[in-house]
Amino acid sequence: MHDTADVLAAFGWRLVTELEYVAGPNEERAEVTPCEPADHGGAEALRNTVRREIRARALARLAHPTAAHFHPVLLNGDHSVGPVGWTFLSGWATTASTGG
């Protein structure tokens, strides 16, 4: 898995403040500033991985409007390659079920 600073750098952003976890929406946030996008060998692959994740989440939310808490499905737990899919919870409280 890639850390947030690497992902931001690949898209041309640099952290200005520390990341802050926000429990309600289950997200991290921080102040950032624009910079030149990272140009190292893995930067384009990282950008493509993020784009695939965004598409997967959008499609899941179209099919299951309450989809949340996404987790990557990895081949044999191998973090050296991108996820082969995503699982998520759909629904609320005791009626929540796993999708993917």
N, C-alpha and C positions, 0 to 999 in steps of 0.2 A: 504494500500500500504506500501511497505517496503522502507526504505531509502537506498541510495547507499552504505553507510558504512556497513549496515547490510548484504546486498547482497555480497559485497566484502569479508566480514569476513566469510560468509558461505562457500566461495570457497577458503579461505586461502590467502586473500590479505588485507592489511591495508593501509588507506590513509596516505600519507606523506605530501601532499599539499592540499590546499582547492580545491574543484571542480570548474572548469571554464566552463561556458556555451559557446559553439561555434555555432553561428547561421547558418552558411552555411550548414554544415551537420546535424544541429539540434541535437547536442549531448553534453554531459558533458565529461570533461577529467580532469585528475589529475595524479600526480606521486604517485605510490603505491610501497609497499614492501611486499615480501612474509611473511606469518606468518602461524601458525597452523590453519587449518580450524575450524570454530566455531563448538562446539559439544553440544550445548544446544538442548532441545527437539524439537524446531521448525526449526533447521538448515537444516535437511534433507528435510522437507516439502518445505522450501524456495528454496533449490537447485532444487527440482523437479518442482516447479512453474517456475523458470527461464528457466529450460530446455524445458518445454512445450511452453513457450513464444518464445524461439529461434526456435523451430520446426515450430510453427505457422507462424512466420515471414518468415522463409525460404520457406515454402510451398506457402505462398502468393506471394512471389517474383518470384517463379517459374511460377506461373499462371499469375501474373501481374508484369512484370519486373520493372514498374515504381512505385510499391507500396511503400508508405512512410507515415509518420505521423500516426503510429499505436496507437490505443487507446483500453484499455481493455473494454470488455463487462462484467459487473458485475450483479449478481442477486440482484435486488432491491437496487442497489447502495451499496451493502454490501461488505465492504473492508476486512471482516474477513475471506473470502474464496477467493480462486484463481479465476481468470477470467474464464468465460465459453466460451469465444471467443474473437476475435479481429476484429476491424474495421480499415480501412486504406483508404487513398486517392490513386487513381491510375490515372495517366495521368498528364498533365501539365496545369497550368493557367486556362483558361476558359473551357478547355476540361476535367478537373479533375472530377472524380466521386468517390463515396464512394463504397468500397467493404467490404466483410467480410465473 
